[in-house]
Amino acid sequence: MSTEENTETPSSSVNDKGCKKRKGMGQNQYYYNKITKAKESGVPINDLGQPHGESSKPLSTSYGLIVTQLIPITYDSWPNVPRDYEKQCVGDYKANISDIAEWNKFVKFRLSPEFSEISRKYGELAKKNETPHTTSRKGLARLREELRVAKIAKNEDPDEVDRVEIWIAGHKHKDGTPVNENVENKIER
C-alpha cells in the first residue's frame, strides 16, 4: 500500500469540507454593498434631507431594487411594512414569494373588492393628472441640484432656486417645451 496522500482536486462545485460552494455574492448583497459604499463616500444631502448629485443615482436605484426583492408582496402599501422588518431585510435575503400560503394571500388580496376599489381610485386620479412631470427617476431633488449648479456657472446666487423654478423645469421636455397646453398655461401665469 502506498502512503501517499490522495492529491485529487475536489470538484469545482464542492469545497474542501464537502459542502456545496456558493457561486458568489448574491444580487441583494451586491445592491446593499452599493448603498453602503454610497453612504460612506459621502452622498451629498440637501437641506431637505434628500440625496442628490451623481452618487445618488446608484443609491436610489439600489434602494428600489432591494425593496422590490426583499419586502414580501403581501404588504399592500409601503407604510404598512413594520419598521423592524424593514431593518431586518436590509441585510437578509428573502424571496418575495417564500411559500404558497403567502402567494395565496397576495392573490386573494389582489382579487378582493377592496383592491379593485383602490385600483379604480388611483386609475381615476392618474387620468385627472393634467400636469405630468418629466423628471423620471431623477426626481426633484437632483433637478434642484442641477439648477443650483447651473446658477453657480452663471455666477448667480444658487440659494435663489425656488419651488417655482423647479416645478417649471420638471414639467418641460429637454428642448424646453411644456409637456402639454395645461402646463404651458400654468407657466405663463
C-alpha positions in Angstrom: 0.0 0.0 0.0 1.1 3.5 -0.8 1.4 6.1 2.0 0.9 8.9 -0.5 -1.9 11.3 0.2 -4.8 11.5 -2.1 -4.0 14.5 -4.3 -7.2 14.5 -6.2 -8.7 18.0 -6.6 -12.2 18.3 -5.3 -15.0 19.0 -7.7 -15.4 22.7 -8.6 -18.9 22.7 -7.0 -17.8 21.3 -3.7 -15.4 22.9 -1.2 -12.8 21.2 1.0 -15.4 20.4 3.7 -17.6 18.6 1.1 -20.2 21.3 1.2 -21.6 22.9 -1.9 -19.7 26.1 -2.9 -21.5 29.4 -3.1 -21.5 30.9 -6.5 -20.6 34.3 -5.1 -22.2 37.4 -3.8 -26.0 37.4 -4.2 -27.7 40.1 -6.0 -29.3 41.7 -2.9 -25.9 41.8 -1.1 -24.5 43.5 -4.2 -27.1 46.2 -4.0 -26.7 46.5 -0.2 -22.9 47.0 -0.7 -23.6 49.7 -3.3 -25.8 51.6 -0.8 -23.2 51.2 2.0 -20.4 52.5 -0.3 -22.6 55.4 -1.4 -23.3 56.4 2.2 -19.6 56.0 3.1 -18.4 58.0 0.2 -20.5 61.0 1.4 -23.5 61.2 -0.8 -24.4 64.9 -0.6 -27.7 65.6 1.2 -29.6 68.8 0.5 -31.3 70.9 3.2 -34.5 68.9 2.7 -32.6 65.7 3.6 -32.7 64.3 0.1 -29.7 62.7 -1.6 -28.6 64.4 -4.8 -25.7 64.5 -7.3 -24.1 61.8 -9.4 -23.6 59.5 -6.5 -27.3 59.5 -5.6 -28.2 57.7 -8.8 -27.0 54.2 -7.9 -28.2 54.8 -4.4 -31.8 55.4 -5.5 -31.7 52.5 -8.0 -30.3 50.2 -5.4 -32.9 51.1 -2.7 -35.7 50.4 -5.2 -34.3 47.0 -6.2 -33.8 46.0 -2.6 -37.3 46.9 -1.7 -38.9 45.1 -4.6 -36.8 41.9 -3.9 -36.9 41.8 -0.1 -40.3 43.1 1.1 -43.0 40.4 0.7 -45.7 41.2 -1.8 -48.4 40.6 0.9 -48.0 44.2 2.2 -50.5 46.4 0.3 -48.5 49.6 0.8 -45.1 50.7 2.0 -46.3 52.4 5.2 -47.8 49.0 6.3 -44.4 47.3 6.4 -43.2 47.1 10.1 -40.1 49.2 10.8 -38.3 46.3 12.5 -38.9 44.2 9.4 -37.5 46.9 7.1 -34.3 46.9 9.1 -34.1 43.2 9.2 -34.5 42.9 5.4 -31.6 45.2 4.5 -29.0 42.6 5.4 -31.1 39.4 4.8 -32.1 37.8 1.6 -35.7 36.8 1.4 -37.6 35.9 -1.7 -40.7 37.8 -2.5 -42.7 34.6 -2.5 -41.4 32.3 0.1 -44.3 29.9 0.2 -47.6 29.0 -1.3 -49.6 30.4 1.7 -48.0 33.9 1.1 -48.8 33.7 -2.6 -52.4 32.7 -1.9 -52.8 35.6 0.5 -51.4 38.0 -2.2 -53.7 36.7 -4.9 -56.7 36.8 -2.5 -56.0 40.5 -1.8 -55.5 41.4 -5.5 -58.8 39.8 -6.4 -60.7 41.4 -3.5 -63.2 44.2 -4.0 -61.1 46.3 -1.6 -58.1 46.2 -4.0 -60.4 46.8 -7.0 -61.6 49.9 -5.4 -58.0 51.1 -4.6 -57.0 50.3 -8.2 -60.0 52.2 -9.7 -59.4 55.2 -7.4 -55.8 55.5 -8.4 -56.7 55.0 -12.1 -59.1 57.9 -11.9 -56.5 60.1 -10.2 -54.0 59.2 -12.9 -56.5 60.3 -15.6 -57.1 63.6 -13.8 -53.4 64.4 -13.7 -53.2 67.4 -16.0 -49.6 68.4 -15.3 -47.3 65.3 -15.7 -43.7 65.8 -14.8 -40.7 64.8 -16.9 -38.1 64.1 -14.2 -38.4 60.3 -14.5 -36.1 58.6 -11.9 -34.0 61.8 -11.5 -36.6 63.3 -9.1 -37.0 66.9 -8.0 -34.0 66.7 -5.5 -31.5 66.1 -8.3 -33.2 68.5 -10.6 -32.9 71.2 -7.9 -29.2 70.5 -7.6 -28.8 70.7 -11.4 -30.5 74.1 -11.3 -28.2 75.2 -8.4 -25.1 74.2 -10.4 -26.3 76.0 -13.5 -26.8 79.2 -11.4 -23.3 78.9 -10.0 -21.9 78.5 -13.5 -23.8 81.8 -14.5 -22.4 83.5 -11.3 -25.8 83.8 -9.9 -26.9 83.1 -6.3 -27.5 79.3 -6.1 -29.7 79.8 -3.0 -32.3 81.5 -5.1 -33.6 78.3 -6.7 -37.2 78.3 -5.7 -40.0 75.8 -5.9 -41.5 77.6 -9.0 -38.3 77.2 -11.0 -38.0 73.6 -10.0 -41.7 72.9 -10.9 -41.3 74.6 -14.3 -38.1 72.7 -15.1 -39.7 69.5 -14.0 -42.7 69.9 -16.4 -40.8 70.7 -19.6 -39.2 68.5 -22.2 -35.5 68.6 -22.8 -36.0 71.0 -25.7 -37.7 73.4 -23.3 -41.3 72.9 -24.5 -44.0 72.4 -21.9 -45.4 68.9 -21.6 -48.9 69.9 -22.6 -51.1 73.0 -23.0 -52.3 73.0 -19.4 -48.7 73.2 -18.2 -48.0 75.9 -20.7 -50.9 77.9 -19.4 -49.7 77.5 -15.8 -46.2 78.5 -16.7 -47.5 81.7 -18.4 -49.3 82.7 -15.2 
